[in-house]
Amino acid sequence: MSITDVKADQMTAKERWQAFFDGKPYDRIPCNLFIGDHAAGLIGAKVSELHLSADKAVAAQIAAHKTYQSETAGVGPGLGGIAEAIGSELGFPEGGAPFVSRFAVNELADLDRLAIPDPLKAGRLPLILEISERLVEELGDKVPVSVGVPGPFTTAANTRGTEKFMRDLYKNPEFAHRLLELAVESIIAFVKEAAKLDVVISIAEPTASGSLISKKQFQEFALPYIKRLVDAIKTARKPVPSLHICGNTKSIWEEMADTGAGILSIDNQVDLAEAKAAVGHRVILTGNVKPTETMYLGKPADVEANAKECLRKAYDNPKGYILALGCGLPVPTPPENIHALRDAVRKFGQYPLNPENWR
């Protein structure tokens, strides 16, 4: 196929997603570009401004939709945003993601002084709610607005410091559970406010990666708290959320499905076909085009080849498949590669699907 074979969409992104989740016919496989902070360059803004300015954040998402026909508009407090509301301090580099510059719990006694933050007042949570509301007004009739929240394990690590928190798992598990309790209840408080808007909610839990903790630790310190968060999202009458965990998650795919999440976002470090065989009968799969090797360092032909590989492996996942990146899009990704991914799903993901095109 050539570029001239790209077919126009027959549905809006919102119509496609709705049909996808309702089990009704839709025009093509959905595609999530995970635009993230790359959108700053579309409006000539600094990455830091997207995290500190409602006007910039909204303008960037509108620009991403116009430029790349992105199928979602995404916003969120970021991986450290709930920890910030609890009491950690963040730094905001001009060209990169926020980072924790001071942790709220340096000594064990610090935890006793902390409480569940008010999402209408604490940290940047009011800003995130404002951005979400404005995106619903500006783009909500065309694309779903997605509010991404950090998971409890990641939030606890960003409240305590990852190294200290990892030691707590071994040396003071009772304290670790107390910190996780604060984390999950703080996220749920924010979710309850966000759920008042016409948004979908997703969960990112990178610190619970199999690259950092064992399966047994995941079962004890991550699974029950993620499940509580998923249950709270369902109770708020929101669609069943997606769950992303970075790195090699092969050993915990069953546990990830046990959280109740409806979509598992699979990192490019693992094989989509293996994930399909293991849990594809339980959950929708999304992934896992390589963000760095393909999207950032590759050429459009590499993007198309990687997209075809993902489609070949997961198009027939029993619960459904969404073409997407394996993790976040690098900020300096060449625009032509993002267009290439969008073109690939339009060329090869149209129904009726023809797997012969992916060889």
N, C-alpha and C positions, 0 to 999 in steps of 0.2 A: 504493500500500500504506500501511496505517496501522500504528501501534505494535502493534496487536493481531495483526498478521500475523507477528510474530517467532516463529519456530519453535524449539522446544527442540532442543538438540543430541542426536544419536543415538549419539555416540561421546565418549569422554574425549579430552582434548587429546593425550595420549600415543598413544592408538589412532589418532587422526586423522593425526598426524605420521608414525607408522610406516606406515600404509597409503599416505599420500602419497608417501613416499620409496620404498616397495616397488612402486609402480605398481598398487596394488590399489584397489578402490572405497572411497570415503569419503563422509561425509555432507555436508560443505560445504567451501568454500575455507578454508584455515587463515588465521588473522589474528594478527599479532604487534603487540601494543600498545606495545612499547618503553617500558614503564613507568618504568624507570630510577629517578632520584632523586625523582620524584613520589611514590613509595611512602613516603617519610619522613613525609609529612603524615598518612598513614593510621594511623600509630601514635603520632602526636604527637611525633615525633623531629626533630632537626635533620638536615639533609642530611649534614653532616660526620660524624654518628654512624653513618650507614650505611657509611662508609668506614673507620671505626675500631673498630667494635664488631660482633663476630659475632652476639651476641644481637639487636641492633637490625636488622642486615641480614637475618637469617633471619626475624624477626618481620614485617618490612616486606614481604618476598616472600610470606609466608603471607597477610598482610592483602590484598595485591594480588590474589591468587588468589581469596580469598573475596569481595572487593568487586567486582572487575571480571571474574572468571572468566578471568584472564590465561592464555594458552596455553603460556607458558614461564616458568620461574623463572630470572632472570638474575643473574649475579655476574661480577666480574672485577676485575683490578687497576687498571682505568681506563687512560686514554691515557698517563698518566705513570707507571703502576705498575711497569713493567719498568725504566724509567729510574731510578726511585727505588731499586730494588733494586741497580742498577749503581752508584749513588752520588749522583744528583741528590736535592735536597730538595724536598718538596711542602708547599704550604699547603692548609689545609682550611677554607674559609669555611663558616659555619653554614648558609647558604642556597643555596650553589652548588657546582659541581664543583671538585675539587682542581685546583691549578695548580702549575707548577714555580716555586719561589721561588729556587732556586740550582741551576745546571747543573753537572754533574760534570766536563765538559770545557770549561774556559774557555781554556786554552792547549793547544797541540798536544801538549806533553809530558805533559799530564794523562792522555791516553789510555794511555800506557805503564804507568801505575800501576793500571789497572783490569783486572778479570778477570770471567769469567762468574759471576754470583752463584748461590749455592746456594738453590734455591727453598724449601728447608725451613728456611732461616735468614734470608734477606735481605729487608729492607724489610717490606712487608705481605704478601708472597707466602704465608707460612705461614697468615696470617689468611684469605686468599682460599681457600686449600685447605680450611681448617676450615669456612668458610661453605659451600663447595661440597658437602662431605661431609654436612653437616647438612641442606642443602636436598634432597639425594638421599634422605636418610632421611625427611624430613618430607613432601615433595611428589613424589618421584620416581616413585611409582606412578600419579600423576595427570597430571603434565606433565613434559616434558623439562627438565632442568637445563642451562642454557647458560652456559659460561664464555667470556667475551669477552676476547680479547687484543689489544693494540695491534700494528699492523704494524711491520716493521723500519724503514721510512722514518720513521714517526712517532716510534718509540722513539729513533732516532738524533737526530732534531730535539729531543726532550725531554732528551736527554743532553748535547747541545752548545749548544742554543739555536737556534730556527728561523732567525733572520737569519744567524747565523754559519754554520750548516749550509748554507744556500742559497748563501752566498758560497763555501764549500768546494767545492760542486759545480762551480763555474767555476774557482776559483783553485788548488784542491788536491784534485783528484778522487781521487788515490790515498789521501789521508787519509780522504776521505768513505767510500770503500769499506772501509777498515779499521774505521771506526766502524760501518758497516752490518754488517760481519762480527760484531762484538761484539754488536750489537743482535739479529741474527737468532739467533745461538747462545744468547743469554740467554733469548729467548722460547721457543725450542725446549726448553731445559732445564726451563722452567716447564711447558710443554705435556706433556712426558713424565710429570711428576708428576700433573698434572691428569687425564691420560688414564687413570690407574689407577682413577679413579672413573667411575661411570655417568653421564657428561656428554657433551654435544656442545660443540664449540668453534667460535667465530666470530672473525672478524678485522675490526678497524676500522683503516683506514689514511687518516685524513682529511688528513694533511699532504701526501700524494701526489696531491692534487687537481689537476685541470687548471687550477684557478684560481691555483695556485702554481708548478707546474713544467710544462715542455713535454712533448709526447709523446716526444721523443727522450730527455729526461732520465728520464722514467718508464721507458722501455725499458732504460736503462743502470743507473739507481740504485734502482728500485723493483721492477720485474718479476722479476728473477732471485732477489731475496731473499724476496719474497712467495711465489714458486713453491717455494723451499726450505722455507718454513714450511708451506705446504699439503702438500707431500710428507711432511714430518715428521708432520703430523696424520694423514695416510692411513697412514703406517707404524705409527703407534700404534693402528691399527685403529679409528679414530673415523670417523664419517660425514664425507663431504666437506664442508668448512666453507663458510660464507657469507663474502662479502667486501663491506664497505661502504667507499666512498670518497666524501667529501663533494663538493658543488659540481657543476660541469658536467664530466661524465666522458665526454661523447659521443666525443671524439677517442681515448679509450683503452678503449672497450668491448671491442674484440677482444683487447687486451692483458690486460684484466681476466679475460676468459675463458681466455686462455692460461696464467694462473697455476694453473689446475686447480681453482679454487674452483667448487663446484657451484651456488652461489646468488649472484647479484649483487644487492645492495641499492642501489636507484636513488634518488638524491636528487630532491626535488621540483622542482629547477631544470631537470630535463630531462624529455623526453617518453617515457612508458612505451611508447607505440606505436612510436616510433622505435627504442627499445632492443629491443623484440620483433622488429622487422624485421631489426635488425643481428645480434643474438646469441641470440635466443630459441630457435633450433634447437640451441644449445650448452649453455645454462644455464637454471636456474630463475630467474625474476625476482621480486623482492619490492619493494614500495613502493606509491605514493609520495605518500600523503596529506600535505598541507602541515602541518608541526608548529606553526608560528607563526600563519600567516594563518587556517588552518582550526581546528586543535585548540585553540589558546590564545585567539585573538581572535574566532573564529567562534561560531555558535550550533549546536545539534544539527542543525538543518535544513541548515546548511552542511556539517557533517561527513557527513551522509547523501549530499548531492549530490556531494561530493568522492570519497567511497567508490564511488559508482555510476560516476563518471567513470573511476576507476582500473580497476574491474571491466570496464567497456566496452572499455577499451584493451588489457587484458592477460589477460582470463580464458582466452583460447584460446592463450596462449603455448605453443608446442610442448613445451617441457620442464616446464611447470607454472608456476603463479603463486600467490603468497602476498600477501594484502592486508596492508599495513603502512604505517607512517609513512615519510616520505622521510628523516628523521633523528631525533634523539632528542626525546622528549616534553618540552616545557618544564615545569619543576617546578610552576608555579602554574596548570596547565591545569585548567579547570573539570571536576569529576567527571562532570557531565551530558554533556559532549562525549565523554568516554571511553566511557561507557555507550552513547552514540549510535553510536560506531564498532563496538562489539560488537554492537549491535542490527542495524546495517546489514549486517554480514556474515551474520548469521543470517537476515535477511529476503531478501537478494538473492544470497547465495552458496550456497544449498542446491541440491543435486543432485536432479533434473535442472535444470541452469541454464536460465534463461529470459531471454535478453538483452533482450527487449521490456520487462522491468521496469526496465531501466537507462536508458531513453530520457529 
